[in-house]
Amino acid sequence: MTNLSRRDFLKLSGLGLAGLLAPPLNFDFDDPFISQQGRVTVRTVWMYERPSIESAKIKLLQQDSIFNISNTAVGEDEKSHNRIWYHAGTEGYVYSGNVQPVRTTLNRPQMEIPKDGLLAEISVPFTDAHETPSRDSNVAYRMYYETTHWVKQVVTGEDGQIWYQVRDDKWDKLYYARAEHVRIMNADELAPISPDVPNREKKIVTRLKQQVVIAYENKIPVFAVPVATGGILRSGTYTTPQGNFITYYKRPSRHMAAGDLAASGFDLPGVPWVQYITPSGISFHGTFWHNDFGRPRSHGCINLSMSAAKWLYLWSSPQVAVQKEFSFGGIGTQVEIME
């Protein structure tokens, strides 16, 4: 068992491996694990005595269970594609692939929302979207950490609770989420990355065998992260197409849904930082339902960590105006997907 030192942690993050370690980009450099939590993304996971499935089982954690992450550790299975485990204080170790790194940050509600709405992200491990601005009303969806949503209005409930009205872009319905659980995003953080580099000099390369995405400027790599592409699932085998594409259609938020939930279908509101490259829906996007990058396991899309997807989205073309829900048909950035 090897615990990662602060220096090793920062070095790995600098090499673009934040998708494996997966802390948010705004962590405290004195201690990157201050207030760091983990959310279980699957039905159940075990906490182990050591970072190995061969060690003693300590506790069974249910989906959406939250625990404190005090450090990361390198797993004992040298053949694993992802050897990162999370150290849960003095309790034990949990495999990182089934845990979304999260934090709990409460926000001061913004009391004025423009007509076109504002893009926002969930800033707590999860919060429920209700059908009316009342905690007693039916829950429409559960909204997860760093998923993105369009806030249309601010509403005060009968009990004084302040809610944001959120529009679901797939069903065109309105739901309500507690405003302190939602962070309104500002223009500065949505500004383009490397806008001085001509789009023709930018290129995104996905290497399927290595399960990595690399961004190039003037043929020089400037960003690299592990990803998860099309894999073998219960409902069938899914592939990510090889060839040359462009990021012609971009959305900062998208409700993605397809198939039977009992057979590898999915219903995922608020998928962030979506860049479509084919008419059939293949895209780069952020991922909150797993943290298991470095091996094929998607329905064909290129899954990235939330922070990696945001960086790539802000770096590529076409740019999406701050208060616009999408950009379609513009001059996109080159994409090459190869074996």
C-alpha positions as YAML, in Angstrom:
chain: A
units: angstrom
residues:
- id: 1
  name: MET
  ca: [0.00, 0.00, 0.00]
- id: 2
  name: THR
  ca: [1.35, 3.41, -0.96]
- id: 3
  name: ASN
  ca: [-0.25, 6.69, 0.08]
- id: 4
  name: LEU
  ca: [0.30, 9.54, -2.36]
- id: 5
  name: SER
  ca: [2.25, 12.48, -1.00]
- id: 6
  name: ARG
  ca: [1.14, 16.03, -1.73]
- id: 7
  name: ARG
  ca: [4.02, 16.38, -4.22]
- id: 8
  name: ASP
  ca: [3.09, 13.16, -6.02]
- id: 9
  name: PHE
  ca: [-0.56, 14.21, -6.07]
- id: 10
  name: LEU
  ca: [0.20, 17.56, -7.68]
- id: 11
  name: LYS
  ca: [2.64, 15.96, -10.12]
- id: 12
  name: LEU
  ca: [0.04, 13.45, -11.30]
- id: 13
  name: SER
  ca: [-2.56, 16.19, -11.61]
- id: 14
  name: GLY
  ca: [-0.13, 18.23, -13.69]
- id: 15
  name: LEU
  ca: [0.36, 15.29, -16.05]
- id: 16
  name: GLY
  ca: [-3.35, 15.29, -16.81]
- id: 17
  name: LEU
  ca: [-4.22, 12.34, -14.57]
- id: 18
  name: ALA
  ca: [-6.77, 14.28, -12.57]
- id: 19
  name: GLY
  ca: [-9.42, 12.02, -14.08]
- id: 20
  name: LEU
  ca: [-7.94, 9.16, -12.07]
- id: 21
  name: LEU
  ca: [-7.51, 11.14, -8.88]
- id: 22
  name: ALA
  ca: [-10.49, 13.31, -9.76]
- id: 23
  name: PRO
  ca: [-10.38, 16.22, -7.29]
- id: 24
  name: PRO
  ca: [-12.08, 19.44, -8.38]
- id: 25
  name: LEU
  ca: [-9.70, 21.99, -9.89]
- id: 26
  name: ASN
  ca: [-10.22, 24.52, -7.08]
- id: 27
  name: PHE
  ca: [-8.79, 22.47, -4.21]
- id: 28
  name: ASP
  ca: [-6.67, 23.93, -1.41]
- id: 29
  name: PHE
  ca: [-2.97, 23.52, -2.28]
- id: 30
  name: ASP
  ca: [-2.05, 23.24, 1.41]
- id: 31
  name: ASP
  ca: [-4.25, 20.18, 1.71]
- id: 32
  name: PRO
  ca: [-6.14, 19.13, -1.44]
- id: 33
  name: PHE
  ca: [-8.35, 16.81, 0.62]
- id: 34
  name: ILE
  ca: [-9.84, 19.43, 2.93]
- id: 35
  name: SER
  ca: [-13.63, 19.01, 2.70]
- id: 36
  name: GLN
  ca: [-13.19, 16.35, 0.00]
- id: 37
  name: GLN
  ca: [-15.98, 13.78, -0.06]
- id: 38
  name: GLY
  ca: [-16.93, 10.80, -2.16]
- id: 39
  name: ARG
  ca: [-20.37, 9.74, -3.44]
- id: 40
  name: VAL
  ca: [-21.08, 6.12, -4.30]
- id: 41
  name: THR
  ca: [-22.26, 5.97, -7.94]
- id: 42
  name: VAL
  ca: [-23.43, 2.35, -8.16]
- id: 43
  name: ARG
  ca: [-25.93, 0.23, -6.24]
- id: 44
  name: THR
  ca: [-23.42, -0.95, -3.63]
- id: 45
  name: VAL
  ca: [-19.67, -0.90, -3.03]
- id: 46
  name: TRP
  ca: [-17.52, -2.37, -0.30]
- id: 47
  name: MET
  ca: [-15.10, -0.51, 1.90]
- id: 48
  name: TYR
  ca: [-11.99, -2.62, 2.46]
- id: 49
  name: GLU
  ca: [-9.32, -2.80, 5.12]
- id: 50
  name: ARG
  ca: [-6.60, -2.21, 2.50]
- id: 51
  name: PRO
  ca: [-6.71, -0.91, -1.10]
- id: 52
  name: SER
  ca: [-7.38, -4.39, -2.44]
- id: 53
  name: ILE
  ca: [-10.47, -6.49, -3.07]
- id: 54
  name: GLU
  ca: [-8.54, -9.37, -1.51]
- id: 55
  name: SER
  ca: [-8.44, -7.65, 1.88]
- id: 56
  name: ALA
  ca: [-11.10, -7.80, 4.59]
- id: 57
  name: LYS
  ca: [-14.46, -6.14, 3.89]
- id: 58
  name: ILE
  ca: [-15.34, -3.46, 6.45]
- id: 59
  name: LYS
  ca: [-18.59, -1.84, 5.36]
- id: 60
  name: LEU
  ca: [-21.14, -2.05, 2.55]
- id: 61
  name: LEU
  ca: [-21.99, 1.38, 1.12]
- id: 62
  name: GLN
  ca: [-25.26, 2.02, -0.70]
- id: 63
  name: GLN
  ca: [-25.70, 4.22, -3.78]
- id: 64
  name: ASP
  ca: [-25.45, 7.94, -2.99]
- id: 65
  name: SER
  ca: [-23.74, 7.25, 0.34]
- id: 66
  name: ILE
  ca: [-21.31, 10.05, 1.19]
- id: 67
  name: PHE
  ca: [-17.99, 9.56, 2.97]
- id: 68
  name: ASN
  ca: [-14.96, 11.75, 3.67]
- id: 69
  name: ILE
  ca: [-11.87, 11.25, 1.51]
- id: 70
  name: SER
  ca: [-8.66, 11.88, 3.43]
- id: 71
  name: ASN
  ca: [-6.13, 10.72, 0.83]
- id: 72
  name: THR
  ca: [-5.59, 8.54, -2.21]
- id: 73
  name: ALA
  ca: [-3.71, 5.24, -2.32]
- id: 74
  name: VAL
  ca: [-2.28, 3.03, -5.02]
- id: 75
  name: GLY
  ca: [-4.08, -0.32, -5.16]
- id: 76
  name: GLU
  ca: [-2.24, -3.59, -4.69]
- id: 77
  name: ASP
  ca: [-3.45, -5.13, -7.96]
- id: 78
  name: GLU
  ca: [-0.69, -4.21, -10.39]
- id: 79
  name: LYS
  ca: [-2.72, -5.41, -13.40]
- id: 80
  name: SER
  ca: [-5.63, -3.06, -12.80]
- id: 81
  name: HIS
  ca: [-6.14, -0.28, -15.37]
- id: 82
  name: ASN
  ca: [-6.97, 2.10, -12.54]
- id: 83
  name: ARG
  ca: [-5.10, 1.53, -9.30]
- id: 84
  name: ILE
  ca: [-6.38, 4.60, -7.47]
- id: 85
  name: TRP
  ca: [-8.31, 3.99, -4.24]
- id: 86
  name: TYR
  ca: [-9.75, 6.52, -1.83]
- id: 87
  name: HIS
  ca: [-8.72, 6.46, 1.83]
- id: 88
  name: ALA
  ca: [-11.78, 7.08, 3.99]
- id: 89
  name: GLY
  ca: [-10.02, 8.47, 7.05]
- id: 90
  name: THR
  ca: [-9.38, 5.75, 9.62]
- id: 91
  name: GLU
  ca: [-12.24, 3.59, 8.32]
- id: 92
  name: GLY
  ca: [-10.78, 1.94, 5.25]
- id: 93
  name: TYR
  ca: [-10.41, 2.15, 1.47]
- id: 94
  name: VAL
  ca: [-12.91, 2.41, -1.41]
- id: 95
  name: TYR
  ca: [-12.10, 1.80, -5.08]
- id: 96
  name: SER
  ca: [-12.20, 5.13, -6.91]
- id: 97
  name: GLY
  ca: [-13.92, 3.88, -10.07]
- id: 98
  name: ASN
  ca: [-17.30, 3.69, -8.34]
- id: 99
  name: VAL
  ca: [-17.01, 6.97, -6.43]
- id: 100
  name: GLN
  ca: [-17.65, 10.52, -7.66]
- id: 101
  name: PRO
  ca: [-15.42, 13.03, -5.83]
- id: 102
  name: VAL
  ca: [-17.72, 15.72, -4.44]
- id: 103
  name: ARG
  ca: [-17.85, 18.61, -2.02]
- id: 104
  name: THR
  ca: [-20.61, 20.35, -0.09]
- id: 105
  name: THR
  ca: [-20.72, 24.09, -0.81]
- id: 106
  name: LEU
  ca: [-23.76, 26.20, 0.00]
- id: 107
  name: ASN
  ca: [-24.47, 29.36, -2.01]
- id: 108
  name: ARG
  ca: [-26.15, 32.69, -1.44]
- id: 109
  name: PRO
  ca: [-29.20, 32.70, -3.75]
- id: 110
  name: GLN
  ca: [-29.17, 35.14, -6.65]
- id: 111
  name: MET
  ca: [-32.45, 36.98, -6.51]
- id: 112
  name: GLU
  ca: [-32.51, 38.34, -10.06]
- id: 113
  name: ILE
  ca: [-32.46, 35.99, -13.03]
- id: 114
  name: PRO
  ca: [-32.49, 37.41, -16.60]
- id: 115
  name: LYS
  ca: [-35.18, 36.36, -19.05]
- id: 116
  name: ASP
  ca: [-32.92, 33.94, -20.95]
- id: 117
  name: GLY
  ca: [-31.86, 32.23, -17.72]
- id: 118
  name: LEU
  ca: [-28.44, 31.44, -16.32]
- id: 119
  name: LEU
  ca: [-26.25, 28.37, -16.44]
- id: 120
  name: ALA
  ca: [-25.61, 26.84, -13.04]
- id: 121
  name: GLU
  ca: [-24.06, 23.74, -11.49]
- id: 122
  name: ILE
  ca: [-24.96, 21.65, -8.47]
- id: 123
  name: SER
  ca: [-22.52, 22.37, -5.63]
- id: 124
  name: VAL
  ca: [-23.52, 19.61, -3.18]
- id: 125
  name: PRO
  ca: [-23.21, 15.81, -3.59]
- id: 126
  name: PHE
  ca: [-26.81, 15.69, -4.78]
- id: 127
  name: THR
  ca: [-30.08, 17.53, -4.46]
- id: 128
  name: ASP
  ca: [-33.60, 16.64, -5.53]
- id: 129
  name: ALA
  ca: [-35.54, 18.53, -8.20]
- id: 130
  name: HIS
  ca: [-39.19, 18.83, -7.09]
- id: 131
  name: GLU
  ca: [-42.27, 19.37, -9.23]
- id: 132
  name: THR
  ca: [-43.27, 22.44, -7.19]
- id: 133
  name: PRO
  ca: [-41.26, 24.74, -4.88]
- id: 134
  name: SER
  ca: [-42.01, 22.63, -1.83]
- id: 135
  name: ARG
  ca: [-40.08, 19.87, -0.07]
- id: 136
  name: ASP
  ca: [-43.34, 17.95, 0.21]
- id: 137
  name: SER
  ca: [-43.91, 17.83, -3.55]
- id: 138
  name: ASN
  ca: [-42.97, 14.92, -5.78]
- id: 139
  name: VAL
  ca: [-39.33, 14.48, -6.72]
- id: 140
  name: ALA
  ca: [-38.82, 14.60, -10.47]
- id: 141
  name: TYR
  ca: [-35.09, 13.92, -10.63]
- id: 142
  name: ARG
  ca: [-32.02, 13.71, -8.47]
- id: 143
  name: MET
  ca: [-29.41, 16.25, -9.56]
- id: 144
  name: TYR
  ca: [-25.76, 15.39, -8.93]
- id: 145
  name: TYR
  ca: [-22.60, 17.31, -8.13]
- id: 146
  name: GLU
  ca: [-21.26, 19.47, -10.97]
- id: 147
  name: THR
  ca: [-24.12, 18.62, -13.31]
- id: 148
  name: THR
  ca: [-25.23, 21.74, -15.16]
- id: 149
  name: HIS
  ca: [-28.75, 23.14, -15.48]
- id: 150
  name: TRP
  ca: [-30.55, 26.22, -16.77]
- id: 151
  name: VAL
  ca: [-32.01, 28.39, -14.02]
- id: 152
  name: LYS
  ca: [-35.02, 30.38, -15.29]
- id: 153
  name: GLN
  ca: [-36.48, 32.02, -12.18]
- id: 154
  name: VAL
  ca: [-36.06, 32.40, -8.45]
- id: 155
  name: VAL
  ca: [-39.07, 31.53, -6.27]
- id: 156
  name: THR
  ca: [-39.75, 31.73, -2.53]
- id: 157
  name: GLY
  ca: [-41.75, 28.87, -1.06]
- id: 158
  name: GLU
  ca: [-44.48, 29.20, 1.55]
- id: 159
  name: ASP
  ca: [-42.00, 28.25, 4.28]
- id: 160
  name: GLY
  ca: [-39.49, 30.90, 3.17]
- id: 161
  name: GLN
  ca: [-37.23, 28.45, 1.38]
- id: 162
  name: ILE
  ca: [-35.72, 29.97, -1.77]
- id: 163
  name: TRP
  ca: [-35.86, 27.79, -4.88]
- id: 164
  name: TYR
  ca: [-34.53, 28.05, -8.41]
- id: 165
  name: GLN
  ca: [-36.87, 27.11, -11.22]
- id: 166
  name: VAL
  ca: [-34.90, 24.82, -13.56]
- id: 167
  name: ARG
  ca: [-35.91, 23.95, -17.12]
- id: 168
  name: ASP
  ca: [-35.41, 20.39, -18.32]
- id: 169
  name: ASP
  ca: [-34.15, 20.66, -21.90]
- id: 170
  name: LYS
  ca: [-35.31, 17.18, -22.96]
- id: 171
  name: TRP
  ca: [-38.90, 17.18, -21.71]
- id: 172
  name: ASP
  ca: [-39.32, 20.99, -21.67]
- id: 173
  name: LYS
  ca: [-40.63, 20.85, -18.12]
- id: 174
  name: LEU
  ca: [-39.94, 23.07, -15.14]
- id: 175
  name: TYR
  ca: [-38.66, 21.75, -11.82]
- id: 176
  name: TYR
  ca: [-37.48, 23.36, -8.61]
- id: 177
  name: ALA
  ca: [-34.21, 22.95, -6.71]
- id: 178
  name: ARG
  ca: [-33.11, 24.51, -3.44]
- id: 179
  name: ALA
  ca: [-31.17, 27.62, -4.41]
- id: 180
  name: GLU
  ca: [-28.38, 27.17, -1.87]
- id: 181
  name: HIS
  ca: [-27.49, 23.86, -3.54]
- id: 182
  name: VAL
  ca: [-27.03, 25.48, -6.95]
- id: 183
  name: ARG
  ca: [-24.13, 27.71, -7.99]
- id: 184
  name: ILE
  ca: [-24.73, 30.27, -10.73]
- id: 185
  name: MET
  ca: [-21.78, 30.29, -13.13]
- id: 186
  name: ASN
  ca: [-20.20, 33.57, -14.20]
- id: 187
  name: ALA
  ca: [-18.83, 34.79, -17.52]
- id: 188
  name: ASP
  ca: [-15.20, 34.66, -16.38]
- id: 189
  name: GLU
  ca: [-15.22, 30.93, -15.69]
- id: 190
  name: LEU
  ca: [-16.97, 30.31, -19.01]
- id: 191
  name: ALA
  ca: [-14.45, 32.31, -21.03]
- id: 192
  name: PRO
  ca: [-12.70, 30.52, -23.91]
- id: 193
  name: ILE
  ca: [-9.34, 28.85, -23.26]
- id: 194
  name: SER
  ca: [-6.49, 29.77, -25.65]
- id: 195
  name: PRO
  ca: [-8.67, 32.04, -27.81]
- id: 196
  name: ASP
  ca: [-5.51, 33.47, -29.39]
- id: 197
  name: VAL
  ca: [-4.69, 30.09, -30.98]
- id: 198
  name: PRO
  ca: [-6.44, 29.76, -34.36]
- id: 199
  name: ASN
  ca: [-8.98, 26.96, -34.48]
- id: 200
  name: ARG
  ca: [-7.19, 25.42, -37.46]
- id: 201
  name: GLU
  ca: [-4.17, 24.89, -35.19]
- id: 202
  name: LYS
  ca: [-6.21, 22.97, -32.58]
- id: 203
  name: LYS
  ca: [-6.92, 19.25, -32.72]
- id: 204
  name: ILE
  ca: [-8.42, 16.66, -30.37]
- id: 205
  name: VAL
  ca: [-7.06, 13.12, -30.68]
- id: 206
  name: THR
  ca: [-8.72, 10.13, -29.02]
- id: 207
  name: ARG
  ca: [-6.64, 6.95, -28.81]
- id: 208
  name: LEU
  ca: [-9.00, 4.04, -28.20]
- id: 209
  name: LYS
  ca: [-6.36, 1.46, -27.31]
- id: 210
  name: GLN
  ca: [-4.80, 3.74, -24.73]
- id: 211
  name: GLN
  ca: [-8.15, 5.24, -23.64]
- id: 212
  name: VAL
  ca: [-6.78, 8.76, -23.64]
- id: 213
  name: VAL
  ca: [-7.72, 12.12, -25.14]
- id: 214
  name: ILE
  ca: [-4.99, 14.56, -26.12]
- id: 215
  name: ALA
  ca: [-5.51, 18.19, -27.16]
- id: 216
  name: TYR
  ca: [-2.93, 19.72, -29.50]
- id: 217
  name: GLU
  ca: [-2.04, 23.30, -30.31]
- id: 218
  name: ASN
  ca: [0.23, 23.69, -33.33]
- id: 219
  name: LYS
  ca: [0.92, 19.93, -33.13]
- id: 220
  name: ILE
  ca: [2.12, 20.29, -29.52]
- id: 221
  name: PRO
  ca: [0.15, 18.42, -26.82]
- id: 222
  name: VAL
  ca: [-1.25, 20.82, -24.22]
- id: 223
  name: PHE
  ca: [-3.75, 18.58, -22.40]
- id: 224
  name: ALA
  ca: [-4.13, 14.83, -21.86]
- id: 225
  name: VAL
  ca: [-6.60, 12.84, -19.76]
- id: 226
  name: PRO
  ca: [-7.80, 9.24, -19.45]
- id: 227
  name: VAL
  ca: [-11.28, 8.59, -20.84]
- id: 228
  name: ALA
  ca: [-13.87, 5.84, -21.20]
- id: 229
  name: THR
  ca: [-15.15, 5.03, -24.69]
- id: 230
  name: GLY
  ca: [-17.62, 2.48, -26.08]
- id: 231
  name: GLY
  ca: [-17.59, -0.84, -24.25]
- id: 232
  name: ILE
  ca: [-19.33, -4.14, -23.69]
- id: 233
  name: LEU
  ca: [-22.45, -3.63, -21.56]
- id: 234
  name: ARG
  ca: [-25.37, -5.83, -20.49]
- id: 235
  name: SER
  ca: [-27.47, -4.56, -23.39]
- id: 236
  name: GLY
  ca: [-24.82, -5.14, -26.02]
- id: 237
  name: THR
  ca: [-21.50, -4.04, -27.42]
- id: 238
  name: TYR
  ca: [-21.03, -0.33, -28.09]
- id: 239
  name: THR
  ca: [-18.22, 1.16, -30.15]
- id: 240
  name: THR
  ca: [-16.80, 4.62, -30.55]
- id: 241
  name: PRO
  ca: [-16.37, 5.30, -34.28]
- id: 242
  name: GLN
  ca: [-12.91, 5.83, -35.71]
- id: 243
  name: GLY
  ca: [-12.17, 8.54, -38.22]
- id: 244
  name: ASN
  ca: [-12.08, 12.32, -38.57]
- id: 245
  name: PHE
  ca: [-14.81, 14.54, -37.16]
- id: 246
  name: ILE
  ca: [-15.43, 18.08, -35.91]
- id: 247
  name: THR
  ca: [-17.12, 19.44, -32.78]
- id: 248
  name: TYR
  ca: [-19.95, 20.97, -34.78]
- id: 249
  name: TYR
  ca: [-22.62, 21.03, -32.03]
- id: 250
  name: LYS
  ca: [-21.97, 22.04, -28.42]
- id: 251
  name: ARG
  ca: [-24.17, 22.35, -25.35]
- id: 252
  name: PRO
  ca: [-23.09, 23.24, -21.79]
- id: 253
  name: SER
  ca: [-25.91, 21.04, -20.45]
- id: 254
  name: ARG
  ca: [-27.96, 18.17, -21.87]
- id: 255
  name: HIS
  ca: [-30.51, 15.72, -20.48]
- id: 256
  name: MET
  ca: [-29.43, 12.42, -22.04]
- id: 257
  name: ALA
  ca: [-31.79, 9.45, -21.99]
- id: 258
  name: ALA
  ca: [-32.22, 6.26, -24.00]
- id: 259
  name: GLY
  ca: [-33.29, 2.64, -23.62]
- id: 260
  name: ASP
  ca: [-34.60, 0.57, -20.72]
- id: 261
  name: LEU
  ca: [-33.10, 1.50, -17.35]
- id: 262
  name: ALA
  ca: [-33.29, -2.17, -16.32]
- id: 263
  name: ALA
  ca: [-31.05, -3.18, -19.23]
- id: 264
  name: SER
  ca: [-28.20, -0.68, -19.49]
- id: 265
  name: GLY
  ca: [-30.48, 2.17, -20.52]
- id: 266
  name: PHE
  ca: [-29.82, 5.61, -19.07]
- id: 267
  name: ASP
  ca: [-31.66, 8.74, -17.96]
- id: 268
  name: LEU
  ca: [-29.15, 11.43, -17.04]
- id: 269
  name: PRO
  ca: [-30.28, 15.03, -16.54]
- id: 270
  name: GLY
  ca: [-27.71, 17.80, -16.57]
- id: 271
  name: VAL
  ca: [-24.86, 16.05, -18.41]
- id: 272
  name: PRO
  ca: [-22.28, 18.85, -18.67]
- id: 273
  name: TRP
  ca: [-19.98, 20.16, -21.38]
- id: 274
  name: VAL
  ca: [-21.31, 18.20, -24.35]
- id: 275
  name: GLN
  ca: [-19.55, 18.32, -27.73]
- id: 276
  name: TYR
  ca: [-21.29, 16.31, -30.44]
- id: 277
  name: ILE
  ca: [-19.21, 14.95, -33.32]
- id: 278
  name: THR
  ca: [-21.77, 12.74, -35.13]
- id: 279
  name: PRO
  ca: [-25.49, 13.10, -35.98]
- id: 280
  name: SER
  ca: [-26.15, 9.86, -34.07]
- id: 281
  name: GLY
  ca: [-25.16, 11.58, -30.82]
- id: 282
  name: ILE
  ca: [-21.56, 10.51, -30.22]
- id: 283
  name: SER
  ca: [-19.98, 13.23, -28.10]
- id: 284
  name: PHE
  ca: [-17.39, 14.24, -25.56]
- id: 285
  name: HIS
  ca: [-19.03, 15.02, -22.21]
- id: 286
  name: GLY
  ca: [-18.60, 15.12, -18.45]
- id: 287
  name: THR
  ca: [-19.45, 12.01, -16.42]
- id: 288
  name: PHE
  ca: [-20.95, 11.78, -12.92]
- id: 289
  name: TRP
  ca: [-22.21, 8.17, -12.94]
- id: 290
  name: HIS
  ca: [-18.73, 6.65, -12.75]
- id: 291
  name: ASN
  ca: [-15.12, 7.65, -12.15]
- id: 292
  name: ASP
  ca: [-13.57, 4.67, -13.91]
- id: 293
  name: PHE
  ca: [-11.54, 6.19, -16.70]
- id: 294
  name: GLY
  ca: [-8.91, 4.30, -18.64]
- id: 295
  name: ARG
  ca: [-11.09, 1.46, -19.95]
- id: 296
  name: PRO
  ca: [-14.03, 1.16, -22.41]
- id: 297
  name: ARG
  ca: [-17.41, 1.36, -20.66]
- id: 298
  name: SER
  ca: [-19.66, 3.90, -22.41]
- id: 299
  name: HIS
  ca: [-22.50, 3.63, -24.92]
- id: 300
  name: GLY
  ca: [-20.13, 5.00, -27.56]
- id: 301
  name: CYS
  ca: [-19.50, 8.52, -26.30]
- id: 302
  name: ILE
  ca: [-16.17, 9.69, -24.93]
- id: 303
  name: ASN
  ca: [-16.64, 9.97, -21.15]
- id: 304
  name: LEU
  ca: [-14.41, 12.46, -19.33]
- id: 305
  name: SER
  ca: [-14.19, 13.63, -15.75]
- id: 306
  name: MET
  ca: [-16.24, 16.75, -15.11]
- id: 307
  name: SER
  ca: [-13.25, 19.10, -14.91]
- id: 308
  name: ALA
  ca: [-11.58, 17.60, -18.00]
- id: 309
  name: ALA
  ca: [-14.80, 17.88, -20.04]
- id: 310
  name: LYS
  ca: [-15.18, 21.52, -19.04]
- id: 311
  name: TRP
  ca: [-11.61, 22.37, -20.06]
- id: 312
  name: LEU
  ca: [-11.98, 20.69, -23.45]
- id: 313
  name: TYR
  ca: [-15.37, 22.36, -24.02]
- id: 314
  name: LEU
  ca: [-14.01, 25.85, -23.29]
- id: 315
  name: TRP
  ca: [-10.92, 25.22, -25.41]
- id: 316
  name: SER
  ca: [-12.63, 23.98, -28.58]
- id: 317
  name: SER
  ca: [-14.82, 25.66, -31.19]
- id: 318
  name: PRO
  ca: [-17.47, 26.81, -31.75]
- id: 319
  name: GLN
  ca: [-17.78, 28.94, -28.64]
- id: 320
  name: VAL
  ca: [-21.19, 29.04, -26.97]
- id: 321
  name: ALA
  ca: [-22.36, 32.44, -25.72]
- id: 322
  name: VAL
  ca: [-22.76, 32.61, -21.95]
- id: 323
  name: GLN
  ca: [-26.58, 32.82, -21.97]
- id: 324
  name: LYS
  ca: [-27.12, 30.51, -24.94]
- id: 325
  name: GLU
  ca: [-28.10, 26.85, -24.56]
- id: 326
  name: PHE
  ca: [-26.17, 25.61, -27.59]
- id: 327
  name: SER
  ca: [-24.14, 26.40, -30.70]
- id: 328
  name: PHE
  ca: [-24.89, 24.36, -33.82]
- id: 329
  name: GLY
  ca: [-23.30, 24.25, -37.22]
- id: 330
  name: GLY
  ca: [-20.35, 26.51, -36.54]
- id: 331
  name: ILE
  ca: [-16.75, 25.86, -37.49]
- id: 332
  name: GLY
  ca: [-15.75, 23.09, -35.11]
- id: 333
  name: THR
  ca: [-12.40, 21.85, -33.86]
- id: 334
  name: GLN
  ca: [-10.81, 18.88, -35.63]
- id: 335
  name: VAL
  ca: [-11.24, 15.50, -33.95]
- id: 336
  name: GLU
  ca: [-9.37, 12.34, -34.82]
- id: 337
  name: ILE
  ca: [-10.35, 9.01, -33.25]
- id: 338
  name: MET
  ca: [-7.87, 6.24, -33.85]
- id: 339
  name: GLU
  ca: [-7.18, 2.76, -32.59]
...
